[in-house]
Amino acid sequence: MSVPVDEGLLISMLLKIMNAKNTVEVGVFTGYSLLTTALALPDDGKASLSNSPKIDVHVTAIDPSREAYEVGLPFIRKVGVEHKINYIQSDGLTVLNNLLTNERQEGAFDFAFVDADKENYMNYHELLMKLVKIGGVIAYDNTLWAGSVAPSEHEAKEDTPRDAIRKLNTFLASDSRIDLSLIPISDGLTLCRRLH
């Protein structure tokens, strides 16, 4: 599903407050959150740090479905932010592992947004805790899962995505490496600020 407008606006504001320059998005779908992120980054795709050369500003966008990504591509082009996006057609775990092992990107990202296969949220978390810098933020979408993450005595069937979200929420609540906020916007947005 696509990120709703109010959630996109919140993410955009957060990125601007953080002065984010380098972000990663796992699970792009049709690209609304990607568009929101790219629009929040500096307009020229470059950022000057005091007494430093300009650095590239971009979103590393990962999704296995090029077809879904291309649905939103005309809008990305229309507003002129395609140059900020590095789209990679692949599964998230492969790319994140590659960013760590082959590209040596540990601590290189200011912000990560995850809206992908829920069963891998825990695996993404461990990789992103290495890729996102100390003080950076990891955002997980759908962490309320239509309210079904709260246990019910009448649960009749197994729901693997819901169970994976429950496991993530329980784990994050006790993860001493992060500050945590679960925001009841849309289907739930969890923000994790990396402490160490």
Biotite code that builds the C-alpha atoms (Angstrom):
import biotite.structure as struc

atoms = struc.array([
    struc.Atom([0.000, 0.000, 0.000], chain_id="A", res_id=1, res_name="MET", atom_name="CA", element="C"),
    struc.Atom([0.981, 3.591, -0.489], chain_id="A", res_id=2, res_name="SER", atom_name="CA", element="C"),
    struc.Atom([1.920, 5.905, 2.364], chain_id="A", res_id=3, res_name="VAL", atom_name="CA", element="C"),
    struc.Atom([-0.972, 8.296, 3.106], chain_id="A", res_id=4, res_name="PRO", atom_name="CA", element="C"),
    struc.Atom([-0.511, 12.051, 2.720], chain_id="A", res_id=5, res_name="VAL", atom_name="CA", element="C"),
    struc.Atom([-0.423, 12.878, 6.449], chain_id="A", res_id=6, res_name="ASP", atom_name="CA", element="C"),
    struc.Atom([2.322, 10.319, 7.051], chain_id="A", res_id=7, res_name="GLU", atom_name="CA", element="C"),
    struc.Atom([4.262, 11.603, 4.054], chain_id="A", res_id=8, res_name="GLY", atom_name="CA", element="C"),
    struc.Atom([4.062, 15.152, 5.395], chain_id="A", res_id=9, res_name="LEU", atom_name="CA", element="C"),
    struc.Atom([5.317, 14.019, 8.796], chain_id="A", res_id=10, res_name="LEU", atom_name="CA", element="C"),
    struc.Atom([8.267, 12.203, 7.205], chain_id="A", res_id=11, res_name="ILE", atom_name="CA", element="C"),
    struc.Atom([9.051, 15.271, 5.098], chain_id="A", res_id=12, res_name="SER", atom_name="CA", element="C"),
    struc.Atom([9.043, 17.539, 8.157], chain_id="A", res_id=13, res_name="MET", atom_name="CA", element="C"),
    struc.Atom([11.227, 15.112, 10.101], chain_id="A", res_id=14, res_name="LEU", atom_name="CA", element="C"),
    struc.Atom([13.773, 14.951, 7.255], chain_id="A", res_id=15, res_name="LEU", atom_name="CA", element="C"),
    struc.Atom([13.931, 18.742, 7.072], chain_id="A", res_id=16, res_name="LYS", atom_name="CA", element="C"),
    struc.Atom([14.355, 19.078, 10.847], chain_id="A", res_id=17, res_name="ILE", atom_name="CA", element="C"),
    struc.Atom([17.140, 16.473, 10.726], chain_id="A", res_id=18, res_name="MET", atom_name="CA", element="C"),
    struc.Atom([18.742, 18.195, 7.729], chain_id="A", res_id=19, res_name="ASN", atom_name="CA", element="C"),
    struc.Atom([18.985, 14.724, 6.168], chain_id="A", res_id=20, res_name="ALA", atom_name="CA", element="C"),
    struc.Atom([21.259, 14.305, 3.168], chain_id="A", res_id=21, res_name="LYS", atom_name="CA", element="C"),
    struc.Atom([21.587, 10.568, 2.611], chain_id="A", res_id=22, res_name="ASN", atom_name="CA", element="C"),
    struc.Atom([18.617, 8.235, 3.069], chain_id="A", res_id=23, res_name="THR", atom_name="CA", element="C"),
    struc.Atom([17.634, 4.684, 2.261], chain_id="A", res_id=24, res_name="VAL", atom_name="CA", element="C"),
    struc.Atom([14.154, 3.368, 1.551], chain_id="A", res_id=25, res_name="GLU", atom_name="CA", element="C"),
    struc.Atom([13.396, -0.357, 1.668], chain_id="A", res_id=26, res_name="VAL", atom_name="CA", element="C"),
    struc.Atom([10.133, -0.997, -0.152], chain_id="A", res_id=27, res_name="GLY", atom_name="CA", element="C"),
    struc.Atom([9.231, 1.692, -2.661], chain_id="A", res_id=28, res_name="VAL", atom_name="CA", element="C"),
    struc.Atom([5.989, 0.397, -4.192], chain_id="A", res_id=29, res_name="PHE", atom_name="CA", element="C"),
    struc.Atom([4.619, 3.249, -6.362], chain_id="A", res_id=30, res_name="THR", atom_name="CA", element="C"),
    struc.Atom([6.940, 5.827, -4.848], chain_id="A", res_id=31, res_name="GLY", atom_name="CA", element="C"),
    struc.Atom([4.877, 8.300, -2.815], chain_id="A", res_id=32, res_name="TYR", atom_name="CA", element="C"),
    struc.Atom([7.127, 8.059, 0.261], chain_id="A", res_id=33, res_name="SER", atom_name="CA", element="C"),
    struc.Atom([10.128, 8.144, -2.077], chain_id="A", res_id=34, res_name="LEU", atom_name="CA", element="C"),
    struc.Atom([8.802, 11.309, -3.725], chain_id="A", res_id=35, res_name="LEU", atom_name="CA", element="C"),
    struc.Atom([8.176, 12.867, -0.305], chain_id="A", res_id=36, res_name="THR", atom_name="CA", element="C"),
    struc.Atom([11.709, 12.029, 0.807], chain_id="A", res_id=37, res_name="THR", atom_name="CA", element="C"),
    struc.Atom([13.358, 13.312, -2.365], chain_id="A", res_id=38, res_name="ALA", atom_name="CA", element="C"),
    struc.Atom([11.410, 16.580, -2.130], chain_id="A", res_id=39, res_name="LEU", atom_name="CA", element="C"),
    struc.Atom([12.587, 17.073, 1.471], chain_id="A", res_id=40, res_name="ALA", atom_name="CA", element="C"),
    struc.Atom([16.277, 16.799, 0.539], chain_id="A", res_id=41, res_name="LEU", atom_name="CA", element="C"),
    struc.Atom([18.201, 19.912, -0.603], chain_id="A", res_id=42, res_name="PRO", atom_name="CA", element="C"),
    struc.Atom([16.995, 21.131, -4.010], chain_id="A", res_id=43, res_name="ASP", atom_name="CA", element="C"),
    struc.Atom([20.255, 20.899, -5.915], chain_id="A", res_id=44, res_name="ASP", atom_name="CA", element="C"),
    struc.Atom([21.075, 17.365, -4.862], chain_id="A", res_id=45, res_name="GLY", atom_name="CA", element="C"),
    struc.Atom([24.221, 18.640, -3.165], chain_id="A", res_id=46, res_name="LYS", atom_name="CA", element="C"),
    struc.Atom([24.851, 19.765, 0.366], chain_id="A", res_id=47, res_name="ALA", atom_name="CA", element="C"),
    struc.Atom([27.649, 21.953, 1.629], chain_id="A", res_id=48, res_name="SER", atom_name="CA", element="C"),
    struc.Atom([29.022, 21.166, 5.027], chain_id="A", res_id=49, res_name="LEU", atom_name="CA", element="C"),
    struc.Atom([31.044, 23.901, 6.660], chain_id="A", res_id=50, res_name="SER", atom_name="CA", element="C"),
    struc.Atom([34.653, 23.830, 5.427], chain_id="A", res_id=51, res_name="ASN", atom_name="CA", element="C"),
    struc.Atom([33.939, 20.697, 3.372], chain_id="A", res_id=52, res_name="SER", atom_name="CA", element="C"),
    struc.Atom([33.451, 19.950, -0.285], chain_id="A", res_id=53, res_name="PRO", atom_name="CA", element="C"),
    struc.Atom([29.912, 19.398, -1.525], chain_id="A", res_id=54, res_name="LYS", atom_name="CA", element="C"),
    struc.Atom([28.553, 15.912, -0.968], chain_id="A", res_id=55, res_name="ILE", atom_name="CA", element="C"),
    struc.Atom([25.953, 14.023, -2.967], chain_id="A", res_id=56, res_name="ASP", atom_name="CA", element="C"),
    struc.Atom([22.472, 14.005, -1.523], chain_id="A", res_id=57, res_name="VAL", atom_name="CA", element="C"),
    struc.Atom([20.246, 11.119, -2.431], chain_id="A", res_id=58, res_name="HIS", atom_name="CA", element="C"),
    struc.Atom([17.802, 8.397, -1.601], chain_id="A", res_id=59, res_name="VAL", atom_name="CA", element="C"),
    struc.Atom([18.855, 4.803, -2.135], chain_id="A", res_id=60, res_name="THR", atom_name="CA", element="C"),
    struc.Atom([15.509, 3.252, -3.071], chain_id="A", res_id=61, res_name="ALA", atom_name="CA", element="C"),
    struc.Atom([15.184, -0.537, -2.995], chain_id="A", res_id=62, res_name="ILE", atom_name="CA", element="C"),
    struc.Atom([12.261, -2.555, -4.338], chain_id="A", res_id=63, res_name="ASP", atom_name="CA", element="C"),
    struc.Atom([12.013, -5.809, -6.309], chain_id="A", res_id=64, res_name="PRO", atom_name="CA", element="C"),
    struc.Atom([9.219, -4.453, -8.547], chain_id="A", res_id=65, res_name="SER", atom_name="CA", element="C"),
    struc.Atom([10.437, -2.053, -11.215], chain_id="A", res_id=66, res_name="ARG", atom_name="CA", element="C"),
    struc.Atom([6.894, -2.036, -12.609], chain_id="A", res_id=67, res_name="GLU", atom_name="CA", element="C"),
    struc.Atom([5.461, -0.597, -9.364], chain_id="A", res_id=68, res_name="ALA", atom_name="CA", element="C"),
    struc.Atom([8.276, 1.972, -9.130], chain_id="A", res_id=69, res_name="TYR", atom_name="CA", element="C"),
    struc.Atom([7.582, 3.113, -12.692], chain_id="A", res_id=70, res_name="GLU", atom_name="CA", element="C"),
    struc.Atom([3.965, 3.947, -11.775], chain_id="A", res_id=71, res_name="VAL", atom_name="CA", element="C"),
    struc.Atom([5.249, 6.862, -9.689], chain_id="A", res_id=72, res_name="GLY", atom_name="CA", element="C"),
    struc.Atom([8.210, 7.745, -11.903], chain_id="A", res_id=73, res_name="LEU", atom_name="CA", element="C"),
    struc.Atom([6.320, 10.315, -14.037], chain_id="A", res_id=74, res_name="PRO", atom_name="CA", element="C"),
    struc.Atom([5.509, 12.286, -10.861], chain_id="A", res_id=75, res_name="PHE", atom_name="CA", element="C"),
    struc.Atom([9.117, 12.056, -9.670], chain_id="A", res_id=76, res_name="ILE", atom_name="CA", element="C"),
    struc.Atom([10.257, 13.392, -13.057], chain_id="A", res_id=77, res_name="ARG", atom_name="CA", element="C"),
    struc.Atom([7.575, 16.092, -13.162], chain_id="A", res_id=78, res_name="LYS", atom_name="CA", element="C"),
    struc.Atom([8.787, 17.683, -9.925], chain_id="A", res_id=79, res_name="VAL", atom_name="CA", element="C"),
    struc.Atom([12.452, 17.285, -10.931], chain_id="A", res_id=80, res_name="GLY", atom_name="CA", element="C"),
    struc.Atom([13.862, 15.028, -8.220], chain_id="A", res_id=81, res_name="VAL", atom_name="CA", element="C"),
    struc.Atom([14.879, 11.955, -10.222], chain_id="A", res_id=82, res_name="GLU", atom_name="CA", element="C"),
    struc.Atom([18.559, 12.966, -9.921], chain_id="A", res_id=83, res_name="HIS", atom_name="CA", element="C"),
    struc.Atom([18.316, 12.479, -6.136], chain_id="A", res_id=84, res_name="LYS", atom_name="CA", element="C"),
    struc.Atom([17.149, 8.860, -6.431], chain_id="A", res_id=85, res_name="ILE", atom_name="CA", element="C"),
    struc.Atom([19.275, 5.770, -6.847], chain_id="A", res_id=86, res_name="ASN", atom_name="CA", element="C"),
    struc.Atom([16.681, 3.067, -7.561], chain_id="A", res_id=87, res_name="TYR", atom_name="CA", element="C"),
    struc.Atom([17.895, -0.508, -7.112], chain_id="A", res_id=88, res_name="ILE", atom_name="CA", element="C"),
    struc.Atom([15.661, -3.342, -8.306], chain_id="A", res_id=89, res_name="GLN", atom_name="CA", element="C"),
    struc.Atom([16.332, -6.037, -5.738], chain_id="A", res_id=90, res_name="SER", atom_name="CA", element="C"),
    struc.Atom([15.256, -7.415, -2.408], chain_id="A", res_id=91, res_name="ASP", atom_name="CA", element="C"),
    struc.Atom([16.168, -5.307, 0.601], chain_id="A", res_id=92, res_name="GLY", atom_name="CA", element="C"),
    struc.Atom([18.362, -7.787, 2.459], chain_id="A", res_id=93, res_name="LEU", atom_name="CA", element="C"),
    struc.Atom([20.694, -8.308, -0.492], chain_id="A", res_id=94, res_name="THR", atom_name="CA", element="C"),
    struc.Atom([21.206, -4.584, -1.043], chain_id="A", res_id=95, res_name="VAL", atom_name="CA", element="C"),
    struc.Atom([21.604, -3.695, 2.636], chain_id="A", res_id=96, res_name="LEU", atom_name="CA", element="C"),
    struc.Atom([24.155, -6.473, 3.092], chain_id="A", res_id=97, res_name="ASN", atom_name="CA", element="C"),
    struc.Atom([25.993, -5.240, 0.005], chain_id="A", res_id=98, res_name="ASN", atom_name="CA", element="C"),
    struc.Atom([26.019, -1.651, 1.322], chain_id="A", res_id=99, res_name="LEU", atom_name="CA", element="C"),
    struc.Atom([27.700, -2.921, 4.475], chain_id="A", res_id=100, res_name="LEU", atom_name="CA", element="C"),
    struc.Atom([30.142, -5.482, 3.123], chain_id="A", res_id=101, res_name="THR", atom_name="CA", element="C"),
    struc.Atom([31.101, -4.324, -0.368], chain_id="A", res_id=102, res_name="ASN", atom_name="CA", element="C"),
    struc.Atom([30.396, -0.597, -0.320], chain_id="A", res_id=103, res_name="GLU", atom_name="CA", element="C"),
    struc.Atom([31.444, -0.012, 3.282], chain_id="A", res_id=104, res_name="ARG", atom_name="CA", element="C"),
    struc.Atom([28.547, 2.341, 4.042], chain_id="A", res_id=105, res_name="GLN", atom_name="CA", element="C"),
    struc.Atom([28.436, 1.782, 7.798], chain_id="A", res_id=106, res_name="GLU", atom_name="CA", element="C"),
    struc.Atom([26.998, 4.898, 9.461], chain_id="A", res_id=107, res_name="GLY", atom_name="CA", element="C"),
    struc.Atom([26.513, 6.619, 6.086], chain_id="A", res_id=108, res_name="ALA", atom_name="CA", element="C"),
    struc.Atom([22.745, 7.187, 6.221], chain_id="A", res_id=109, res_name="PHE", atom_name="CA", element="C"),
    struc.Atom([20.842, 9.857, 8.132], chain_id="A", res_id=110, res_name="ASP", atom_name="CA", element="C"),
    struc.Atom([17.443, 8.227, 7.735], chain_id="A", res_id=111, res_name="PHE", atom_name="CA", element="C"),
    struc.Atom([15.901, 4.923, 6.693], chain_id="A", res_id=112, res_name="ALA", atom_name="CA", element="C"),
    struc.Atom([12.274, 4.188, 5.822], chain_id="A", res_id=113, res_name="PHE", atom_name="CA", element="C"),
    struc.Atom([11.039, 0.593, 5.748], chain_id="A", res_id=114, res_name="VAL", atom_name="CA", element="C"),
    struc.Atom([7.749, -0.441, 4.163], chain_id="A", res_id=115, res_name="ASP", atom_name="CA", element="C"),
    struc.Atom([8.587, -3.850, 2.759], chain_id="A", res_id=116, res_name="ALA", atom_name="CA", element="C"),
    struc.Atom([8.059, -7.514, 3.594], chain_id="A", res_id=117, res_name="ASP", atom_name="CA", element="C"),
    struc.Atom([7.055, -7.484, 7.254], chain_id="A", res_id=118, res_name="LYS", atom_name="CA", element="C"),
    struc.Atom([8.607, -10.885, 7.936], chain_id="A", res_id=119, res_name="GLU", atom_name="CA", element="C"),
    struc.Atom([12.042, -9.305, 7.396], chain_id="A", res_id=120, res_name="ASN", atom_name="CA", element="C"),
    struc.Atom([11.573, -6.170, 9.523], chain_id="A", res_id=121, res_name="TYR", atom_name="CA", element="C"),
    struc.Atom([13.757, -7.666, 12.288], chain_id="A", res_id=122, res_name="MET", atom_name="CA", element="C"),
    struc.Atom([16.484, -8.519, 9.768], chain_id="A", res_id=123, res_name="ASN", atom_name="CA", element="C"),
    struc.Atom([16.274, -5.022, 8.281], chain_id="A", res_id=124, res_name="TYR", atom_name="CA", element="C"),
    struc.Atom([16.543, -3.525, 11.753], chain_id="A", res_id=125, res_name="HIS", atom_name="CA", element="C"),
    struc.Atom([19.863, -5.188, 12.515], chain_id="A", res_id=126, res_name="GLU", atom_name="CA", element="C"),
    struc.Atom([21.369, -4.146, 9.181], chain_id="A", res_id=127, res_name="LEU", atom_name="CA", element="C"),
    struc.Atom([20.008, -0.610, 9.374], chain_id="A", res_id=128, res_name="LEU", atom_name="CA", element="C"),
    struc.Atom([21.392, -0.195, 12.893], chain_id="A", res_id=129, res_name="MET", atom_name="CA", element="C"),
    struc.Atom([24.805, -0.441, 11.233], chain_id="A", res_id=130, res_name="LYS", atom_name="CA", element="C"),
    struc.Atom([23.997, 1.643, 8.149], chain_id="A", res_id=131, res_name="LEU", atom_name="CA", element="C"),
    struc.Atom([22.243, 4.562, 9.875], chain_id="A", res_id=132, res_name="VAL", atom_name="CA", element="C"),
    struc.Atom([24.555, 6.924, 11.747], chain_id="A", res_id=133, res_name="LYS", atom_name="CA", element="C"),
    struc.Atom([24.363, 7.510, 15.479], chain_id="A", res_id=134, res_name="ILE", atom_name="CA", element="C"),
    struc.Atom([21.592, 10.075, 15.923], chain_id="A", res_id=135, res_name="GLY", atom_name="CA", element="C"),
    struc.Atom([19.941, 8.975, 12.687], chain_id="A", res_id=136, res_name="GLY", atom_name="CA", element="C"),
    struc.Atom([16.391, 7.661, 12.448], chain_id="A", res_id=137, res_name="VAL", atom_name="CA", element="C"),
    struc.Atom([14.901, 4.397, 11.190], chain_id="A", res_id=138, res_name="ILE", atom_name="CA", element="C"),
    struc.Atom([11.170, 4.540, 10.418], chain_id="A", res_id=139, res_name="ALA", atom_name="CA", element="C"),
    struc.Atom([9.007, 1.431, 10.129], chain_id="A", res_id=140, res_name="TYR", atom_name="CA", element="C"),
    struc.Atom([5.618, 1.646, 8.437], chain_id="A", res_id=141, res_name="ASP", atom_name="CA", element="C"),
    struc.Atom([2.488, -0.381, 9.301], chain_id="A", res_id=142, res_name="ASN", atom_name="CA", element="C"),
    struc.Atom([3.483, -1.073, 12.904], chain_id="A", res_id=143, res_name="THR", atom_name="CA", element="C"),
    struc.Atom([-0.123, -1.046, 14.116], chain_id="A", res_id=144, res_name="LEU", atom_name="CA", element="C"),
    struc.Atom([-1.263, -3.393, 11.328], chain_id="A", res_id=145, res_name="TRP", atom_name="CA", element="C"),
    struc.Atom([-4.867, -2.126, 11.261], chain_id="A", res_id=146, res_name="ALA", atom_name="CA", element="C"),
    struc.Atom([-4.999, -2.387, 15.043], chain_id="A", res_id=147, res_name="GLY", atom_name="CA", element="C"),
    struc.Atom([-4.493, -6.143, 14.963], chain_id="A", res_id=148, res_name="SER", atom_name="CA", element="C"),
    struc.Atom([-1.111, -6.095, 16.713], chain_id="A", res_id=149, res_name="VAL", atom_name="CA", element="C"),
    struc.Atom([-2.987, -5.967, 20.005], chain_id="A", res_id=150, res_name="ALA", atom_name="CA", element="C"),
    struc.Atom([-3.712, -9.571, 20.970], chain_id="A", res_id=151, res_name="PRO", atom_name="CA", element="C"),
    struc.Atom([-7.297, -10.721, 20.791], chain_id="A", res_id=152, res_name="SER", atom_name="CA", element="C"),
    struc.Atom([-8.786, -13.738, 22.501], chain_id="A", res_id=153, res_name="GLU", atom_name="CA", element="C"),
    struc.Atom([-10.706, -14.464, 19.292], chain_id="A", res_id=154, res_name="HIS", atom_name="CA", element="C"),
    struc.Atom([-7.744, -14.793, 16.913], chain_id="A", res_id=155, res_name="GLU", atom_name="CA", element="C"),
    struc.Atom([-8.703, -17.636, 14.681], chain_id="A", res_id=156, res_name="ALA", atom_name="CA", element="C"),
    struc.Atom([-5.930, -17.796, 12.148], chain_id="A", res_id=157, res_name="LYS", atom_name="CA", element="C"),
    struc.Atom([-2.249, -17.212, 11.858], chain_id="A", res_id=158, res_name="GLU", atom_name="CA", element="C"),
    struc.Atom([-1.262, -13.893, 10.293], chain_id="A", res_id=159, res_name="ASP", atom_name="CA", element="C"),
    struc.Atom([2.433, -13.977, 9.505], chain_id="A", res_id=160, res_name="THR", atom_name="CA", element="C"),
    struc.Atom([2.846, -10.241, 8.742], chain_id="A", res_id=161, res_name="PRO", atom_name="CA", element="C"),
    struc.Atom([0.930, -9.278, 11.895], chain_id="A", res_id=162, res_name="ARG", atom_name="CA", element="C"),
    struc.Atom([2.972, -11.709, 13.975], chain_id="A", res_id=163, res_name="ASP", atom_name="CA", element="C"),
    struc.Atom([6.194, -10.306, 12.520], chain_id="A", res_id=164, res_name="ALA", atom_name="CA", element="C"),
    struc.Atom([5.089, -6.761, 13.421], chain_id="A", res_id=165, res_name="ILE", atom_name="CA", element="C"),
    struc.Atom([4.230, -7.902, 16.956], chain_id="A", res_id=166, res_name="ARG", atom_name="CA", element="C"),
    struc.Atom([7.683, -9.432, 17.284], chain_id="A", res_id=167, res_name="LYS", atom_name="CA", element="C"),
    struc.Atom([9.319, -6.237, 15.999], chain_id="A", res_id=168, res_name="LEU", atom_name="CA", element="C"),
    struc.Atom([7.297, -4.006, 18.337], chain_id="A", res_id=169, res_name="ASN", atom_name="CA", element="C"),
    struc.Atom([8.167, -6.179, 21.342], chain_id="A", res_id=170, res_name="THR", atom_name="CA", element="C"),
    struc.Atom([11.837, -6.210, 20.408], chain_id="A", res_id=171, res_name="PHE", atom_name="CA", element="C"),
    struc.Atom([12.048, -2.469, 19.755], chain_id="A", res_id=172, res_name="LEU", atom_name="CA", element="C"),
    struc.Atom([10.392, -1.675, 23.098], chain_id="A", res_id=173, res_name="ALA", atom_name="CA", element="C"),
    struc.Atom([13.393, -3.204, 24.874], chain_id="A", res_id=174, res_name="SER", atom_name="CA", element="C"),
    struc.Atom([16.181, -2.294, 22.417], chain_id="A", res_id=175, res_name="ASP", atom_name="CA", element="C"),
    struc.Atom([18.565, -0.126, 24.469], chain_id="A", res_id=176, res_name="SER", atom_name="CA", element="C"),
    struc.Atom([20.331, 1.058, 21.301], chain_id="A", res_id=177, res_name="ARG", atom_name="CA", element="C"),
    struc.Atom([17.406, 3.296, 20.290], chain_id="A", res_id=178, res_name="ILE", atom_name="CA", element="C"),
    struc.Atom([14.950, 5.950, 21.401], chain_id="A", res_id=179, res_name="ASP", atom_name="CA", element="C"),
    struc.Atom([11.493, 4.789, 20.306], chain_id="A", res_id=180, res_name="LEU", atom_name="CA", element="C"),
    struc.Atom([8.211, 6.401, 19.348], chain_id="A", res_id=181, res_name="SER", atom_name="CA", element="C"),
    struc.Atom([5.254, 4.553, 17.841], chain_id="A", res_id=182, res_name="LEU", atom_name="CA", element="C"),
    struc.Atom([3.043, 7.175, 16.214], chain_id="A", res_id=183, res_name="ILE", atom_name="CA", element="C"),
    struc.Atom([-0.622, 6.243, 15.671], chain_id="A", res_id=184, res_name="PRO", atom_name="CA", element="C"),
    struc.Atom([-0.789, 7.860, 12.260], chain_id="A", res_id=185, res_name="ILE", atom_name="CA", element="C"),
    struc.Atom([-2.324, 5.893, 9.415], chain_id="A", res_id=186, res_name="SER", atom_name="CA", element="C"),
    struc.Atom([-1.428, 2.225, 10.017], chain_id="A", res_id=187, res_name="ASP", atom_name="CA", element="C"),
    struc.Atom([1.270, 3.062, 12.570], chain_id="A", res_id=188, res_name="GLY", atom_name="CA", element="C"),
    struc.Atom([4.711, 4.607, 12.075], chain_id="A", res_id=189, res_name="LEU", atom_name="CA", element="C"),
    struc.Atom([7.512, 3.665, 14.431], chain_id="A", res_id=190, res_name="THR", atom_name="CA", element="C"),
    struc.Atom([10.521, 5.957, 14.700], chain_id="A", res_id=191, res_name="LEU", atom_name="CA", element="C"),
    struc.Atom([13.789, 4.647, 16.121], chain_id="A", res_id=192, res_name="CYS", atom_name="CA", element="C"),
    struc.Atom([16.591, 7.115, 16.832], chain_id="A", res_id=193, res_name="ARG", atom_name="CA", element="C"),
    struc.Atom([19.943, 5.334, 16.981], chain_id="A", res_id=194, res_name="ARG", atom_name="CA", element="C"),
    struc.Atom([21.757, 6.045, 20.238], chain_id="A", res_id=195, res_name="LEU", atom_name="CA", element="C"),
    struc.Atom([24.958, 4.007, 19.745], chain_id="A", res_id=196, res_name="HIS", atom_name="CA", element="C"),
])
